[in-house]
Amino acid sequence: MQNQTLKNESEQPEGVIPEPKKLTLQVSRVQSSMRIDQYLTRQIENATRNKVQEAIEEGRVLVNEKPVKSNYRIKSCDLIQMTFLRPPAPELTAEDIPINIIYEDQDMMVINKEPGMVVHPAFGNWTGTLANAILHHIGKDAEDLDKSELRPGIVHRLDKNTSGLIIIAKNPVALHRLARQFAERKVIKIYKAIAWGVPDPLSGTIQTNIGRSRKDRKIMANFPFEGKDGKTAITDYTVTENLHWFSLLSVTLHTGRTHQIRAHMQHLGHPILGDETYGGASLRTLPFSKSESFVRNLFELLPRQALHAAHLSFHQPMSHEPLSFTAPLPEDMQLALEKIRSIIEQESA
């Protein structure tokens, strides 16, 4: 199997799936007449007039169930319905949050992200993110980065509960060149995962289309490969350690759909251990005594999906020097593996 990379940045948003948000307002009887764009900007926290006008132009604002223009003047008891493609966000601020920087130069840095850290602000997580930490670390130099999408310098992303390596650009030129390396499939990115069971065969390629689930728009689902639903998704996997009832995997992406590895491992019938969304966090009965207690303890040691971005290879965006980084498994995954190996040894005695 050849190491492949994510297709482009728009294809690699592991993490929270943007879901349109709807807001309904009714104009009060005593409200004075004013333009609807002005009214909505005042009524909606963190909304800007430009974003409101953009929503109006795209037909995402209805008054009494009919689209209007920005200069429409509201009337008493008007019923306004507005759909946000993403919730209006507060201004991104720098925060002194510790981050594990394993490489840094004048153009970029590579961070080993801890599990539990959100990469960039989104609805419900406006502060305490990697993006806030980046602004603080880079300081005044961050002024050149585009903060309008709340992703300053972030070339690619990881789920909140996925640990591992992530590349951060420190200026717009570096950001553009790094993103182009992803688009041209010149970045090698390899994950480590602990899965339920042992896949047969021990190495292979998973090919499906991946798109939003019809039952729950917040999660991704597998559809027939190259069919009309979803987008093409291809994942290589190799079992690097057979753990009887579990397996340690090395996973390489040919494409980079949202939640691709997690959804593909569920499709294979071997979900990632601890993955609540894709079937890896339910109690299972294993063929030894007190197995339920063992599994419960395993979840306590590893209260997240056992997925780690372990390796990155790419070129420095200015000098084109080849760079390669490997991050060891985080403590929680190591402890889980030790516990699994211990029970295997115990049951084999």
Backbone torsions as a table, in degrees:
resi	resn	phi	psi	omega
1	MET	NA	136.2	178.9
2	GLN	-92.9	145.6	175.9
3	ASN	-73.3	124.9	179.0
4	GLN	-116.8	174.2	-179.5
5	THR	-130.6	175.9	177.1
6	LEU	-68.6	148.6	-172.8
7	LYS	-70.5	-50.3	175.8
8	ASN	-162.3	172.0	-171.9
9	GLU	-62.3	-33.5	-179.2
10	SER	-68.0	-15.6	-179.1
11	GLU	-97.5	0.9	-171.5
12	GLN	-120.9	30.6	-177.4
13	PRO	-84.0	70.4	172.7
14	GLU	-59.7	141.1	178.2
15	GLY	127.6	-157.9	-174.7
16	VAL	-63.0	128.7	179.1
17	ILE	-82.6	121.8	-179.8
18	PRO	-59.4	130.9	179.8
19	GLU	-126.5	125.8	179.7
20	PRO	-54.6	139.0	178.7
21	LYS	-111.4	136.6	-178.6
22	LYS	-111.9	140.5	-179.4
23	LEU	-130.2	134.9	177.7
24	THR	-120.1	128.6	178.7
25	LEU	-127.7	145.9	172.8
26	GLN	-120.8	125.8	-178.8
27	VAL	-67.4	133.3	-179.4
28	SER	-72.2	162.3	-179.4
29	ARG	-68.1	-24.7	-175.6
30	VAL	-100.0	1.9	-178.9
31	GLN	-68.4	128.8	177.7
32	SER	-72.1	151.7	-178.1
33	SER	-68.1	135.7	174.8
34	MET	-157.5	167.6	178.6
35	ARG	-61.5	144.8	-176.6
36	ILE	-66.2	-33.4	179.5
37	ASP	-66.7	-36.6	176.4
38	GLN	-67.0	-43.3	-177.9
39	TYR	-61.3	-48.3	-177.8
40	LEU	-67.1	-36.2	177.9
41	THR	-62.1	-36.2	179.0
42	ARG	-76.2	-33.6	-172.9
43	GLN	-82.1	-27.9	-172.4
44	ILE	-104.8	119.3	-178.7
45	GLU	-60.4	133.0	177.1
46	ASN	71.8	1.6	178.8
47	ALA	-75.4	144.0	174.0
48	THR	-108.2	155.8	-178.4
49	ARG	-64.2	-35.6	179.1
50	ASN	-62.2	-43.3	-179.9
51	LYS	-66.7	-38.4	177.8
52	VAL	-64.1	-45.3	179.4
53	GLN	-63.9	-36.3	177.2
54	GLU	-62.8	-42.3	178.6
55	ALA	-64.1	-39.6	179.1
56	ILE	-64.3	-45.1	-179.4
57	GLU	-63.1	-31.7	-179.0
58	GLU	-87.6	5.0	176.8
59	GLY	76.7	20.4	-179.9
60	ARG	-93.4	7.4	175.2
61	VAL	-122.5	121.8	178.3
62	LEU	-118.1	139.7	173.5
63	VAL	-117.7	118.7	-175.7
64	ASN	52.9	41.9	175.1
65	GLU	70.4	17.3	177.5
66	LYS	-129.0	140.7	177.5
67	PRO	-66.4	150.7	-179.8
68	VAL	-134.1	174.7	175.0
69	LYS	-101.3	166.2	-176.1
70	SER	-61.7	-26.0	-177.9
71	ASN	-90.1	5.4	175.7
72	TYR	-60.4	134.8	179.5
73	ARG	-100.6	123.4	-175.6
74	ILE	-63.9	152.1	179.1
75	LYS	-124.5	160.2	179.0
76	SER	-53.1	130.7	176.2
77	CYS	71.6	10.5	173.4
78	ASP	-56.4	139.6	174.8
79	LEU	-102.7	115.6	-176.1
80	ILE	-108.5	129.7	176.0
81	GLN	-121.9	126.9	-176.7
82	MET	-129.7	135.6	177.8
83	THR	-111.5	124.2	176.7
84	PHE	-97.4	132.1	171.9
85	LEU	-70.1	-30.8	170.2
86	ARG	-148.6	144.7	-176.6
87	PRO	-61.3	145.3	176.5
88	PRO	-60.8	133.9	-172.8
89	ALA	-109.9	149.5	173.0
90	PRO	-71.1	165.3	179.1
91	GLU	-63.1	135.1	179.9
92	LEU	-69.6	131.0	-178.2
93	THR	-120.5	152.6	177.5
94	ALA	-75.9	137.8	178.1
95	GLU	-134.7	138.3	-179.4
96	ASP	-80.6	82.7	-178.7
97	ILE	-114.3	128.2	-180.0
98	PRO	-62.1	135.1	175.0
99	ILE	-134.6	148.2	-177.4
100	ASN	-93.5	94.2	-179.3
101	ILE	-89.3	118.6	-178.7
102	ILE	-101.4	-11.3	174.2
103	TYR	-156.7	142.4	176.2
104	GLU	-155.4	138.0	169.4
105	ASP	-135.9	-166.2	-174.4
106	GLN	-71.3	-15.7	-174.5
107	ASP	-109.1	-24.3	-169.8
108	MET	-161.2	170.8	171.5
109	MET	-149.2	158.9	175.7
110	VAL	-118.4	127.2	-176.0
111	ILE	-115.8	139.2	171.6
112	ASN	-95.0	99.1	-173.9
113	LYS	-76.1	133.5	176.3
114	GLU	-76.7	149.7	174.2
115	PRO	-64.2	145.1	179.5
116	GLY	97.9	-13.5	178.8
117	MET	-91.7	126.5	175.2
118	VAL	-76.1	137.5	-176.0
119	VAL	-72.8	-49.6	179.1
120	HIS	-137.3	153.7	-177.5
121	PRO	-58.1	143.9	175.6
122	ALA	-155.1	177.2	-177.0
123	PHE	-54.7	122.1	-179.5
124	GLY	93.0	-11.7	179.0
125	ASN	-139.8	69.5	-177.0
126	TRP	-82.4	-19.2	-178.1
127	THR	-131.8	171.6	176.5
128	GLY	73.9	19.8	-176.3
129	THR	-99.3	169.3	176.3
130	LEU	-60.6	-37.2	179.0
131	ALA	-60.9	-41.0	176.9
132	ASN	-62.4	-41.7	179.8
133	ALA	-66.3	-37.6	-179.9
134	ILE	-62.7	-45.1	179.6
135	LEU	-58.2	-41.7	180.0
136	HIS	-66.6	-43.0	-176.6
137	HIS	-68.5	-44.3	-177.3
138	ILE	-73.6	-31.6	177.4
139	GLY	71.6	-136.7	-174.9
140	LYS	-61.2	-28.9	-179.6
141	ASP	-62.9	-22.4	-178.8
142	ALA	-70.2	-10.9	-179.4
143	GLU	-62.6	-25.0	-179.3
144	ASP	-79.9	-14.3	-177.3
145	LEU	-83.9	147.3	179.5
146	ASP	-78.7	115.7	-178.9
147	LYS	-103.4	6.5	-174.9
148	SER	-64.6	-31.4	179.5
149	GLU	-100.1	10.4	177.0
150	LEU	62.6	28.1	179.2
151	ARG	-132.3	55.1	-175.5
152	PRO	-62.2	115.8	175.2
153	GLY	77.0	-1.3	-175.5
154	ILE	-83.6	113.1	-175.4
155	VAL	-82.1	-38.6	178.7
156	HIS	-145.9	174.5	-171.1
157	ARG	-135.2	161.4	175.2
158	LEU	-129.0	150.9	174.0
159	ASP	-58.1	155.9	175.6
160	LYS	-52.4	-45.4	-174.9
161	ASN	-99.2	17.8	170.3
162	THR	-104.9	131.2	179.5
163	SER	-95.8	169.7	170.1
164	GLY	121.8	-163.6	-166.6
165	LEU	-81.3	137.4	178.1
166	ILE	-145.0	138.7	-177.3
167	ILE	-94.6	135.6	178.0
168	ILE	-124.8	128.1	175.3
169	ALA	-89.1	146.5	-177.9
170	LYS	-106.7	-0.6	176.0
171	ASN	-154.6	161.8	-174.7
172	PRO	-61.8	-36.0	-179.6
173	VAL	-66.0	-44.8	178.2
174	ALA	-62.4	-39.8	179.1
175	LEU	-60.6	-46.0	-179.2
176	HIS	-63.1	-44.1	-175.9
177	ARG	-71.4	-36.6	177.4
178	LEU	-68.0	-41.6	178.0
179	ALA	-62.0	-35.3	179.1
180	ARG	-67.0	-35.7	176.6
181	GLN	-61.7	-39.3	175.3
182	PHE	-64.2	-45.2	-177.5
183	ALA	-62.0	-33.9	-178.4
184	GLU	-92.9	8.6	177.1
185	ARG	58.8	43.0	179.1
186	LYS	-104.0	2.2	178.4
187	VAL	-103.7	129.7	174.9
188	ILE	-98.6	124.5	-178.2
189	LYS	-134.6	117.3	-175.3
190	ILE	-121.2	135.5	179.9
191	TYR	-106.9	155.9	167.8
192	LYS	-114.5	140.9	-178.7
193	ALA	-145.6	148.5	169.7
194	ILE	-105.2	123.9	-176.7
195	ALA	-116.9	158.0	171.9
196	TRP	-72.5	132.4	175.7
197	GLY	74.6	-178.3	-178.8
198	VAL	-122.4	113.6	-179.3
199	PRO	-60.2	146.9	175.7
200	ASP	-130.1	112.1	9.5
201	PRO	-75.3	170.8	-176.3
202	LEU	-72.7	-14.9	173.1
203	SER	-144.5	150.9	-178.2
204	GLY	179.7	-173.7	179.9
205	THR	-126.0	130.7	177.6
206	ILE	-101.3	126.9	-179.3
207	GLN	-128.8	115.5	172.9
208	THR	-145.0	177.6	160.6
209	ASN	-97.2	146.8	178.7
210	ILE	-124.0	132.5	177.0
211	GLY	-153.7	-179.9	179.0
212	ARG	-62.8	140.6	176.6
213	SER	-66.2	140.8	177.1
214	ARG	-72.0	-23.7	-178.4
215	LYS	-87.4	-32.1	-177.8
216	ASP	-146.6	106.8	-174.4
217	ARG	-67.0	-10.3	-178.3
218	LYS	-85.6	-9.1	178.9
219	ILE	-123.0	166.6	-178.2
220	MET	-102.9	152.6	-178.3
221	ALA	-132.3	157.6	177.5
222	ASN	-93.3	138.2	176.9
223	PHE	-127.5	166.7	-179.9
224	PRO	-53.5	137.6	-177.2
225	PHE	-60.4	128.6	179.5
226	GLU	61.3	23.5	175.7
227	GLY	-85.0	-167.9	-175.0
228	LYS	-81.4	-19.1	-177.8
229	ASP	-99.7	140.8	177.3
230	GLY	71.2	-169.6	-179.7
231	LYS	-125.4	150.5	-177.7
232	THR	-56.4	132.7	179.5
233	ALA	-138.2	129.5	-177.0
234	ILE	-132.3	127.6	-177.9
235	THR	-132.2	131.4	170.8
236	ASP	-96.4	142.3	175.3
237	TYR	-136.5	151.9	173.8
238	THR	-141.1	132.1	174.7
239	VAL	-78.6	115.8	179.5
240	THR	-95.1	-16.8	175.3
241	GLU	-152.8	120.3	176.6
242	ASN	-82.4	117.3	-175.5
243	LEU	-114.7	35.0	177.3
244	HIS	62.6	-73.6	-177.4
245	TRP	-101.6	-1.4	179.8
246	PHE	-142.6	174.6	174.4
247	SER	-151.3	145.4	172.6
248	LEU	-96.0	125.4	-173.5
249	LEU	-115.7	150.8	164.9
250	SER	-110.0	126.9	-171.9
251	VAL	-127.0	130.0	178.0
252	THR	-122.4	137.8	-177.2
253	LEU	-97.3	135.2	168.8
254	HIS	-93.1	-26.6	175.3
255	THR	-130.7	176.2	-176.1
256	GLY	-136.5	59.2	179.2
257	ARG	-74.3	156.4	177.5
258	THR	-55.4	127.9	177.9
259	HIS	59.6	27.4	-171.2
260	GLN	-58.2	-50.7	-177.2
261	ILE	-62.9	-44.2	-177.7
262	ARG	-63.6	-45.2	-180.0
263	ALA	-68.5	-38.0	-179.4
264	HIS	-69.3	-37.8	178.3
265	MET	-67.9	-35.5	173.6
266	GLN	-62.7	-43.3	179.9
267	HIS	-61.7	-36.3	179.7
268	LEU	-71.7	-15.5	-177.3
269	GLY	90.6	11.8	-179.2
270	HIS	-133.9	70.1	-177.3
271	PRO	-61.4	157.9	179.9
272	ILE	-71.2	133.1	-179.8
273	LEU	-54.2	129.2	176.9
274	GLY	83.8	2.0	-177.5
275	ASP	-82.4	100.9	-177.2
276	GLU	-64.1	-34.4	-174.9
277	THR	-76.8	-34.1	-171.9
278	TYR	-118.8	35.3	166.9
279	GLY	84.5	14.5	-177.1
280	GLY	-103.5	4.2	-175.0
281	ALA	-115.0	10.8	178.6
282	SER	-88.9	149.6	179.0
283	LEU	-67.8	135.8	177.7
284	ARG	-126.6	144.1	177.5
285	THR	-88.6	122.2	179.7
286	LEU	-104.9	159.5	-172.6
287	PRO	-79.6	54.1	172.1
288	PHE	-154.1	160.3	-175.7
289	SER	-65.6	146.6	179.2
290	LYS	56.9	33.6	-178.4
291	SER	-67.8	-32.9	179.8
292	GLU	-63.0	-42.1	177.2
293	SER	-63.8	-38.8	177.7
294	PHE	-60.3	-46.4	-178.2
295	VAL	-66.2	-41.0	177.2
296	ARG	-58.8	-45.3	178.6
297	ASN	-63.9	-35.3	178.2
298	LEU	-63.1	-42.4	178.2
299	PHE	-66.1	-31.2	177.2
300	GLU	-68.6	-37.7	177.2
301	LEU	-69.6	-33.1	-173.9
302	LEU	-131.0	79.6	-175.0
303	PRO	-84.5	45.0	-178.7
304	ARG	-164.3	176.9	174.9
305	GLN	-71.6	137.5	-177.0
306	ALA	-82.6	71.4	-176.0
307	LEU	-133.4	130.1	-172.6
308	HIS	-140.0	125.7	175.3
309	ALA	-78.5	100.0	-165.3
310	ALA	-94.9	-24.0	-173.3
311	HIS	-143.8	139.7	175.0
312	LEU	-136.2	133.2	171.2
313	SER	-133.4	130.7	-179.0
314	PHE	-163.7	-171.2	179.9
315	HIS	-116.0	140.1	175.3
316	GLN	-56.3	130.9	-169.2
317	PRO	-65.5	-23.0	-178.9
318	MET	-101.7	-49.7	-176.9
319	SER	-85.2	-16.8	-177.4
320	HIS	66.9	15.4	176.6
321	GLU	-65.4	133.5	177.2
322	PRO	-68.1	134.2	-179.8
323	LEU	-126.2	144.1	179.5
324	SER	-145.2	133.6	-176.6
325	PHE	-136.7	144.2	175.6
326	THR	-132.5	132.2	178.5
327	ALA	-111.1	125.8	179.9
328	PRO	-64.2	160.3	177.7
329	LEU	-58.1	137.5	177.7
330	PRO	-67.1	164.7	-173.2
331	GLU	-57.6	-41.3	-175.9
332	ASP	-64.7	-38.0	177.7
333	MET	-70.8	-36.6	177.3
334	GLN	-64.3	-43.1	179.1
335	LEU	-63.5	-39.5	178.6
336	ALA	-63.4	-43.4	179.0
337	LEU	-63.5	-41.0	178.5
338	GLU	-61.8	-40.3	179.8
339	LYS	-66.8	-41.2	178.7
340	ILE	-65.0	-45.9	179.5
341	ARG	-61.6	-36.4	-179.0
342	SER	-64.3	-43.4	-179.1
343	ILE	-70.6	-32.7	176.0
344	ILE	-63.1	-45.6	179.3
345	GLU	-63.0	-41.2	-179.6
346	GLN	-64.1	-44.2	-178.1
347	GLU	-74.3	-21.3	-179.8
348	SER	-86.7	-14.4	-176.6
349	ALA	-68.2	NA	NA
